[in-house]
Amino acid sequence: MKTDHILYVCINKKGGKACIGPKSREVFRALRKHAKERIEEDGVDIVVKRMECMGYCGEGPNVKIHGGPFFHEVTEDDADSILDVALKCT
């Protein structure tokens, strides 16, 4: 199966306001969970990957859609809306 949609979640270990400090692991888990649900329900191929640094340490947690926009200060509650945007990016 070809991967059509890839999201990157910064999990930088600098601490503080850097991504790992404001719960980026929880954001990563939420995105993976919601992406898996969409794969099972709709057959949509979405992959969520970890990334070490995106260069926006003061605005974390950060998410980047491959070929699409960045999202800053992301929370678990943002997972579905970010996936919606990812599905519109080709």
KOLGU-4560 file (N, C-alpha, C; in nm, 3 decimals, padded with zeros to 5 digits):
<recs>
<n_xx: 00.084 n_yy: -00.118 n_zz: 00.000 ca_xx: 00.000 ca_yy: 00.000 ca_zz: 00.000 c_xx: 00.090 c_yy: 00.125 c_zz: 00.000 mol: A seq: 1 type: MET>
<n_xx: 00.061 n_yy: 00.217 n_zz: -00.087 ca_xx: 00.134 ca_yy: 00.343 ca_zz: -00.095 c_xx: 00.087 c_yy: 00.436 c_zz: 00.017 mol: A seq: 2 type: LYS>
<n_xx: 00.183 n_yy: 00.501 n_zz: 00.081 ca_xx: 00.149 ca_yy: 00.597 ca_zz: 00.185 c_xx: 00.119 c_yy: 00.731 c_zz: 00.121 mol: A seq: 3 type: THR>
<n_xx: -00.003 n_yy: 00.776 n_zz: 00.136 ca_xx: -00.046 ca_yy: 00.902 ca_zz: 00.075 c_xx: -00.032 c_yy: 01.021 c_zz: 00.167 mol: A seq: 4 type: ASP>
<n_xx: -00.037 n_yy: 00.999 n_zz: 00.296 ca_xx: -00.037 ca_yy: 01.109 ca_zz: 00.392 c_xx: 00.059 c_yy: 01.077 c_zz: 00.507 mol: A seq: 5 type: HIS>
<n_xx: 00.156 n_yy: 01.166 n_zz: 00.529 ca_xx: 00.252 ca_yy: 01.147 ca_zz: 00.636 c_xx: 00.252 c_yy: 01.270 c_zz: 00.726 mol: A seq: 6 type: ILE>
<n_xx: 00.243 n_yy: 01.247 n_zz: 00.856 ca_xx: 00.251 ca_yy: 01.355 ca_zz: 00.955 c_xx: 00.374 c_yy: 01.330 c_zz: 01.040 mol: A seq: 7 type: LEU>
<n_xx: 00.444 n_yy: 01.438 n_zz: 01.074 ca_xx: 00.561 ca_yy: 01.432 ca_zz: 01.161 c_xx: 00.530 c_yy: 01.506 c_zz: 01.290 mol: A seq: 8 type: TYR>
<n_xx: 00.562 n_yy: 01.443 n_zz: 01.402 ca_xx: 00.543 ca_yy: 01.504 ca_zz: 01.533 c_xx: 00.679 c_yy: 01.521 c_zz: 01.596 mol: A seq: 9 type: VAL>
<n_xx: 00.712 n_yy: 01.644 n_zz: 01.637 ca_xx: 00.840 ca_yy: 01.670 ca_zz: 01.701 c_xx: 00.838 c_yy: 01.612 c_zz: 01.842 mol: A seq: 10 type: CYS>
<n_xx: 00.941 n_yy: 01.535 n_zz: 01.872 ca_xx: 00.954 ca_yy: 01.479 ca_zz: 02.007 c_xx: 01.089 c_yy: 01.517 c_zz: 02.067 mol: A seq: 11 type: ILE>
<n_xx: 01.134 n_yy: 01.637 n_zz: 02.035 ca_xx: 01.263 ca_yy: 01.685 ca_zz: 02.083 c_xx: 01.271 c_yy: 01.672 c_zz: 02.234 mol: A seq: 12 type: ASN>
<n_xx: 01.386 n_yy: 01.634 n_zz: 02.284 ca_xx: 01.404 ca_yy: 01.606 ca_zz: 02.427 c_xx: 01.466 c_yy: 01.723 c_zz: 02.503 mol: A seq: 13 type: LYS>
<n_xx: 01.454 n_yy: 01.845 n_zz: 02.452 ca_xx: 01.514 ca_yy: 01.960 ca_zz: 02.519 c_xx: 01.440 c_yy: 01.998 c_zz: 02.647 mol: A seq: 14 type: LYS>
<n_xx: 01.314 n_yy: 01.964 n_zz: 02.658 ca_xx: 01.237 ca_yy: 01.998 ca_zz: 02.776 c_xx: 01.185 c_yy: 02.140 c_zz: 02.772 mol: A seq: 15 type: GLY>
<n_xx: 01.129 n_yy: 02.187 n_zz: 02.881 ca_xx: 01.073 ca_yy: 02.322 ca_zz: 02.885 c_xx: 00.961 c_yy: 02.337 c_zz: 02.784 mol: A seq: 16 type: GLY>
<n_xx: 00.959 n_yy: 02.447 n_zz: 02.713 ca_xx: 00.857 ca_yy: 02.472 ca_zz: 02.611 c_xx: 00.885 c_yy: 02.393 c_zz: 02.484 mol: A seq: 17 type: LYS>
<n_xx: 01.008 n_yy: 02.336 n_zz: 02.472 ca_xx: 01.037 ca_yy: 02.252 ca_zz: 02.357 c_xx: 00.938 c_yy: 02.136 c_zz: 02.354 mol: A seq: 18 type: ALA>
<n_xx: 00.925 n_yy: 02.073 n_zz: 02.243 ca_xx: 00.814 ca_yy: 01.981 ca_zz: 02.219 c_xx: 00.789 c_yy: 01.875 c_zz: 02.326 mol: A seq: 19 type: CYS>
<n_xx: 00.893 n_yy: 01.813 n_zz: 02.375 ca_xx: 00.871 ca_yy: 01.703 ca_zz: 02.469 c_xx: 00.811 c_yy: 01.755 c_zz: 02.601 mol: A seq: 20 type: ILE>
<n_xx: 00.838 n_yy: 01.881 n_zz: 02.637 ca_xx: 00.786 ca_yy: 01.938 ca_zz: 02.760 c_xx: 00.634 c_yy: 01.946 c_zz: 02.763 mol: A seq: 21 type: GLY>
<n_xx: 00.573 n_yy: 02.006 n_zz: 02.658 ca_xx: 00.426 ca_yy: 02.020 ca_zz: 02.660 c_xx: 00.352 c_yy: 01.902 c_zz: 02.597 mol: A seq: 22 type: PRO>
<n_xx: 00.394 n_yy: 01.783 n_zz: 02.631 ca_xx: 00.318 ca_yy: 01.661 ca_zz: 02.602 c_xx: 00.311 c_yy: 01.620 c_zz: 02.455 mol: A seq: 23 type: LYS>
<n_xx: 00.422 n_yy: 01.629 n_zz: 02.384 ca_xx: 00.420 ca_yy: 01.588 ca_zz: 02.244 c_xx: 00.399 c_yy: 01.438 c_zz: 02.227 mol: A seq: 24 type: SER>
<n_xx: 00.441 n_yy: 01.360 n_zz: 02.326 ca_xx: 00.416 ca_yy: 01.215 ca_zz: 02.316 c_xx: 00.267 c_yy: 01.185 c_zz: 02.317 mol: A seq: 25 type: ARG>
<n_xx: 00.192 n_yy: 01.259 n_zz: 02.397 ca_xx: 00.048 ca_yy: 01.239 ca_zz: 02.400 c_xx: -00.015 c_yy: 01.281 c_zz: 02.267 mol: A seq: 26 type: GLU>
<n_xx: 00.036 n_yy: 01.388 n_zz: 02.208 ca_xx: -00.012 ca_yy: 01.432 ca_zz: 02.077 c_xx: 00.019 c_yy: 01.324 c_zz: 01.973 mol: A seq: 27 type: VAL>
<n_xx: 00.141 n_yy: 01.270 n_zz: 01.978 ca_xx: 00.180 ca_yy: 01.163 ca_zz: 01.886 c_xx: 00.085 c_yy: 01.043 c_zz: 01.899 mol: A seq: 28 type: PHE>
<n_xx: 00.060 n_yy: 01.002 n_zz: 02.021 ca_xx: -00.030 ca_yy: 00.886 ca_zz: 02.044 c_xx: -00.171 c_yy: 00.915 c_zz: 01.994 mol: A seq: 29 type: ARG>
<n_xx: -00.221 n_yy: 01.035 n_zz: 02.019 ca_xx: -00.356 ca_yy: 01.071 ca_zz: 01.975 c_xx: -00.366 c_yy: 01.071 c_zz: 01.822 mol: A seq: 30 type: ALA>
<n_xx: -00.266 n_yy: 01.127 n_zz: 01.756 ca_xx: -00.267 ca_yy: 01.128 ca_zz: 01.609 c_xx: -00.261 c_yy: 00.986 c_zz: 01.553 mol: A seq: 31 type: LEU>
<n_xx: -00.176 n_yy: 00.902 n_zz: 01.611 ca_xx: -00.167 ca_yy: 00.763 ca_zz: 01.564 c_xx: -00.298 c_yy: 00.688 c_zz: 01.586 mol: A seq: 32 type: ARG>
<n_xx: -00.359 n_yy: 00.709 n_zz: 01.701 ca_xx: -00.486 ca_yy: 00.642 ca_zz: 01.731 c_xx: -00.594 c_yy: 00.684 c_zz: 01.631 mol: A seq: 33 type: LYS>
<n_xx: -00.607 n_yy: 00.814 n_zz: 01.610 ca_xx: -00.711 ca_yy: 00.865 ca_zz: 01.520 c_xx: -00.680 c_yy: 00.827 c_zz: 01.374 mol: A seq: 34 type: HIS>
<n_xx: -00.552 n_yy: 00.826 n_zz: 01.337 ca_xx: -00.514 ca_yy: 00.783 ca_zz: 01.202 c_xx: -00.549 c_yy: 00.636 c_zz: 01.181 mol: A seq: 35 type: ALA>
<n_xx: -00.522 n_yy: 00.554 n_zz: 01.281 ca_xx: -00.554 ca_yy: 00.411 ca_zz: 01.272 c_xx: -00.705 c_yy: 00.390 c_zz: 01.256 mol: A seq: 36 type: LYS>
<n_xx: -00.784 n_yy: 00.467 n_zz: 01.330 ca_xx: -00.929 ca_yy: 00.457 ca_zz: 01.318 c_xx: -00.975 c_yy: 00.492 c_zz: 01.176 mol: A seq: 37 type: GLU>
<n_xx: -00.913 n_yy: 00.595 n_zz: 01.118 ca_xx: -00.951 ca_yy: 00.633 ca_zz: 00.982 c_xx: -00.908 c_yy: 00.528 c_zz: 00.880 mol: A seq: 38 type: ARG>
<n_xx: -00.796 n_yy: 00.464 n_zz: 00.903 ca_xx: -00.753 ca_yy: 00.356 ca_zz: 00.814 c_xx: -00.855 c_yy: 00.243 c_zz: 00.820 mol: A seq: 39 type: ILE>
<n_xx: -00.896 n_yy: 00.205 n_zz: 00.941 ca_xx: -00.990 ca_yy: 00.095 ca_zz: 00.958 c_xx: -01.128 c_yy: 00.129 c_zz: 00.903 mol: A seq: 40 type: GLU>
<n_xx: -01.174 n_yy: 00.253 n_zz: 00.924 ca_xx: -01.309 ca_yy: 00.292 ca_zz: 00.882 c_xx: -01.317 c_yy: 00.330 c_zz: 00.735 mol: A seq: 41 type: GLU>
<n_xx: -01.218 n_yy: 00.405 n_zz: 00.686 ca_xx: -01.227 ca_yy: 00.463 ca_zz: 00.552 c_xx: -01.124 c_yy: 00.410 c_zz: 00.454 mol: A seq: 42 type: ASP>
<n_xx: -01.029 n_yy: 00.331 n_zz: 00.502 ca_xx: -00.923 ca_yy: 00.282 ca_zz: 00.415 c_xx: -00.823 c_yy: 00.389 c_zz: 00.376 mol: A seq: 43 type: GLY>
<n_xx: -00.820 n_yy: 00.499 n_zz: 00.450 ca_xx: -00.730 ca_yy: 00.610 ca_zz: 00.422 c_xx: -00.593 c_yy: 00.578 c_zz: 00.483 mol: A seq: 44 type: VAL>
<n_xx: -00.488 n_yy: 00.595 n_zz: 00.403 ca_xx: -00.353 ca_yy: 00.562 ca_zz: 00.448 c_xx: -00.286 c_yy: 00.687 c_zz: 00.506 mol: A seq: 45 type: ASP>
<n_xx: -00.274 n_yy: 00.691 n_zz: 00.637 ca_xx: -00.210 ca_yy: 00.802 ca_zz: 00.708 c_xx: -00.104 c_yy: 00.743 c_zz: 00.801 mol: A seq: 46 type: ILE>
<n_xx: 00.018 n_yy: 00.794 n_zz: 00.791 ca_xx: 00.128 ca_yy: 00.748 ca_zz: 00.875 c_xx: 00.172 c_yy: 00.864 c_zz: 00.963 mol: A seq: 47 type: VAL>
<n_xx: 00.191 n_yy: 00.837 n_zz: 01.091 ca_xx: 00.238 ca_yy: 00.938 ca_zz: 01.185 c_xx: 00.377 c_yy: 00.895 c_zz: 01.232 mol: A seq: 48 type: VAL>
<n_xx: 00.475 n_yy: 00.985 n_zz: 01.213 ca_xx: 00.614 ca_yy: 00.953 ca_zz: 01.247 c_xx: 00.669 c_yy: 01.054 c_zz: 01.347 mol: A seq: 49 type: LYS>
<n_xx: 00.768 n_yy: 01.009 n_zz: 01.423 ca_xx: 00.840 ca_yy: 01.097 ca_zz: 01.515 c_xx: 00.949 c_yy: 01.172 c_zz: 01.440 mol: A seq: 50 type: ARG>
<n_xx: 00.979 n_yy: 01.292 n_zz: 01.486 ca_xx: 01.088 ca_yy: 01.371 ca_zz: 01.431 c_xx: 01.159 c_yy: 01.440 c_zz: 01.545 mol: A seq: 51 type: MET>
<n_xx: 01.290 n_yy: 01.453 n_zz: 01.537 ca_xx: 01.368 ca_yy: 01.510 ca_zz: 01.648 c_xx: 01.354 c_yy: 01.660 c_zz: 01.664 mol: A seq: 52 type: GLU>
<n_xx: 01.356 n_yy: 01.737 n_zz: 01.557 ca_xx: 01.347 ca_yy: 01.882 ca_zz: 01.572 c_xx: 01.295 c_yy: 01.945 c_zz: 01.443 mol: A seq: 53 type: CYS>
<n_xx: 01.206 n_yy: 02.041 n_zz: 01.459 ca_xx: 01.151 ca_yy: 02.114 ca_zz: 01.345 c_xx: 01.195 c_yy: 02.260 c_zz: 01.347 mol: A seq: 54 type: MET>
<n_xx: 01.264 n_yy: 02.300 n_zz: 01.454 ca_xx: 01.313 ca_yy: 02.436 ca_zz: 01.462 c_xx: 01.215 c_yy: 02.537 c_zz: 01.521 mol: A seq: 55 type: GLY>
<n_xx: 01.106 n_yy: 02.490 n_zz: 01.574 ca_xx: 01.007 ca_yy: 02.578 ca_zz: 01.636 c_xx: 00.992 c_yy: 02.545 c_zz: 01.784 mol: A seq: 56 type: TYR>
<n_xx: 01.105 n_yy: 02.532 n_zz: 01.852 ca_xx: 01.107 ca_yy: 02.483 ca_zz: 01.990 c_xx: 01.019 c_yy: 02.563 c_zz: 02.085 mol: A seq: 57 type: CYS>
<n_xx: 01.009 n_yy: 02.691 n_zz: 02.067 ca_xx: 00.929 ca_yy: 02.774 ca_zz: 02.156 c_xx: 00.780 c_yy: 02.768 c_zz: 02.131 mol: A seq: 58 type: GLY>
<n_xx: 00.738 n_yy: 02.690 n_zz: 02.028 ca_xx: 00.596 ca_yy: 02.685 ca_zz: 01.992 c_xx: 00.539 c_yy: 02.543 c_zz: 01.999 mol: A seq: 59 type: GLU>
<n_xx: 00.608 n_yy: 02.453 n_zz: 02.067 ca_xx: 00.568 ca_yy: 02.313 ca_zz: 02.067 c_xx: 00.448 c_yy: 02.283 c_zz: 02.154 mol: A seq: 60 type: GLY>
<n_xx: 00.394 n_yy: 02.165 n_zz: 02.137 ca_xx: 00.428 ca_yy: 02.060 ca_zz: 02.043 c_xx: 00.399 c_yy: 02.103 c_zz: 01.898 mol: A seq: 61 type: PRO>
<n_xx: 00.482 n_yy: 02.052 n_zz: 01.807 ca_xx: 00.471 ca_yy: 02.086 ca_zz: 01.667 c_xx: 00.441 c_yy: 01.962 c_zz: 01.583 mol: A seq: 62 type: ASN>
<n_xx: 00.358 n_yy: 01.984 n_zz: 01.480 ca_xx: 00.323 ca_yy: 01.878 ca_zz: 01.386 c_xx: 00.339 c_yy: 01.936 c_zz: 01.246 mol: A seq: 63 type: VAL>
<n_xx: 00.393 n_yy: 01.854 n_zz: 01.156 ca_xx: 00.410 ca_yy: 01.895 ca_zz: 01.016 c_xx: 00.348 c_yy: 01.790 c_zz: 00.927 mol: A seq: 64 type: LYS>
<n_xx: 00.266 n_yy: 01.835 n_zz: 00.833 ca_xx: 00.211 ca_yy: 01.746 ca_zz: 00.732 c_xx: 00.306 c_yy: 01.749 c_zz: 00.614 mol: A seq: 65 type: ILE>
<n_xx: 00.348 n_yy: 01.631 n_zz: 00.568 ca_xx: 00.438 ca_yy: 01.624 ca_zz: 00.452 c_xx: 00.367 c_yy: 01.688 c_zz: 00.333 mol: A seq: 66 type: HIS>
<n_xx: 00.429 n_yy: 01.792 n_zz: 00.278 ca_xx: 00.369 ca_yy: 01.864 ca_zz: 00.166 c_xx: 00.261 c_yy: 01.962 c_zz: 00.207 mol: A seq: 67 type: GLY>
<n_xx: 00.250 n_yy: 01.986 n_zz: 00.338 ca_xx: 00.145 ca_yy: 02.074 ca_zz: 00.388 c_xx: 00.196 c_yy: 02.164 c_zz: 00.499 mol: A seq: 68 type: GLY>
<n_xx: 00.106 n_yy: 02.216 n_zz: 00.578 ca_xx: 00.142 ca_yy: 02.316 ca_zz: 00.679 c_xx: 00.200 c_yy: 02.258 c_zz: 00.807 mol: A seq: 69 type: PRO>
<n_xx: 00.257 n_yy: 02.349 n_zz: 00.888 ca_xx: 00.298 ca_yy: 02.322 ca_zz: 01.025 c_xx: 00.181 c_yy: 02.354 c_zz: 01.117 mol: A seq: 70 type: PHE>
<n_xx: 00.179 n_yy: 02.288 n_zz: 01.232 ca_xx: 00.084 ca_yy: 02.321 ca_zz: 01.339 c_xx: 00.165 c_yy: 02.337 c_zz: 01.467 mol: A seq: 71 type: PHE>
<n_xx: 00.139 n_yy: 02.442 n_zz: 01.542 ca_xx: 00.214 ca_yy: 02.470 ca_zz: 01.664 c_xx: 00.120 c_yy: 02.469 c_zz: 01.784 mol: A seq: 72 type: HIS>
<n_xx: 00.180 n_yy: 02.446 n_zz: 01.902 ca_xx: 00.105 ca_yy: 02.439 ca_zz: 02.028 c_xx: -00.013 c_yy: 02.343 c_zz: 02.016 mol: A seq: 73 type: GLU>
<n_xx: 00.015 n_yy: 02.228 n_zz: 01.958 ca_xx: -00.085 ca_yy: 02.126 ca_zz: 01.932 c_xx: -00.121 c_yy: 02.054 c_zz: 02.062 mol: A seq: 74 type: VAL>
<n_xx: -00.248 n_yy: 02.019 n_zz: 02.075 ca_xx: -00.295 ca_yy: 01.937 ca_zz: 02.187 c_xx: -00.359 c_yy: 01.810 c_zz: 02.130 mol: A seq: 75 type: THR>
<n_xx: -00.386 n_yy: 01.717 n_zz: 02.217 ca_xx: -00.453 ca_yy: 01.593 ca_zz: 02.176 c_xx: -00.586 c_yy: 01.622 c_zz: 02.108 mol: A seq: 76 type: GLU>
<n_xx: -00.654 n_yy: 01.726 n_zz: 02.151 ca_xx: -00.784 ca_yy: 01.762 ca_zz: 02.095 c_xx: -00.776 c_yy: 01.809 c_zz: 01.950 mol: A seq: 77 type: ASP>
<n_xx: -00.656 n_yy: 01.841 n_zz: 01.903 ca_xx: -00.638 ca_yy: 01.888 ca_zz: 01.765 c_xx: -00.622 c_yy: 01.774 c_zz: 01.665 mol: A seq: 78 type: ASP>
<n_xx: -00.614 n_yy: 01.651 n_zz: 01.711 ca_xx: -00.581 ca_yy: 01.538 ca_zz: 01.624 c_xx: -00.674 c_yy: 01.526 c_zz: 01.504 mol: A seq: 79 type: ALA>
<n_xx: -00.804 n_yy: 01.527 n_zz: 01.524 ca_xx: -00.896 ca_yy: 01.509 ca_zz: 01.412 c_xx: -00.889 c_yy: 01.623 c_zz: 01.311 mol: A seq: 80 type: ASP>
<n_xx: -00.877 n_yy: 01.746 n_zz: 01.359 ca_xx: -00.872 ca_yy: 01.858 ca_zz: 01.265 c_xx: -00.742 c_yy: 01.856 c_zz: 01.184 mol: A seq: 81 type: SER>
<n_xx: -00.631 n_yy: 01.814 n_zz: 01.246 ca_xx: -00.504 ca_yy: 01.802 ca_zz: 01.172 c_xx: -00.515 c_yy: 01.691 c_zz: 01.068 mol: A seq: 82 type: ILE>
<n_xx: -00.576 n_yy: 01.581 n_zz: 01.104 ca_xx: -00.595 ca_yy: 01.472 ca_zz: 01.006 c_xx: -00.684 c_yy: 01.515 c_zz: 00.892 mol: A seq: 83 type: LEU>
<n_xx: -00.785 n_yy: 01.596 n_zz: 00.920 ca_xx: -00.872 ca_yy: 01.649 ca_zz: 00.814 c_xx: -00.790 c_yy: 01.731 c_zz: 00.714 mol: A seq: 84 type: ASP>
<n_xx: -00.700 n_yy: 01.815 n_zz: 00.765 ca_xx: -00.615 ca_yy: 01.894 ca_zz: 00.676 c_xx: -00.521 c_yy: 01.804 c_zz: 00.598 mol: A seq: 85 type: VAL>
<n_xx: -00.464 n_yy: 01.703 n_zz: 00.664 ca_xx: -00.372 ca_yy: 01.612 ca_zz: 00.596 c_xx: -00.440 c_yy: 01.542 c_zz: 00.479 mol: A seq: 86 type: ALA>
<n_xx: -00.564 n_yy: 01.507 n_zz: 00.495 ca_xx: -00.636 ca_yy: 01.437 ca_zz: 00.389 c_xx: -00.660 c_yy: 01.527 c_zz: 00.268 mol: A seq: 87 type: LEU>
<n_xx: -00.659 n_yy: 01.656 n_zz: 00.288 ca_xx: -00.677 ca_yy: 01.752 ca_zz: 00.177 c_xx: -00.546 c_yy: 01.779 c_zz: 00.104 mol: A seq: 88 type: LYS>
<n_xx: -00.432 n_yy: 01.747 n_zz: 00.168 ca_xx: -00.301 ca_yy: 01.767 ca_zz: 00.107 c_xx: -00.265 c_yy: 01.642 c_zz: 00.027 mol: A seq: 89 type: CYS>
<n_xx: -00.220 n_yy: 01.660 n_zz: -00.094 ca_xx: -00.181 ca_yy: 01.544 ca_zz: -00.175 c_xx: -00.039 c_yy: 01.555 c_zz: -00.223 mol: A seq: 90 type: THR>
</recs>
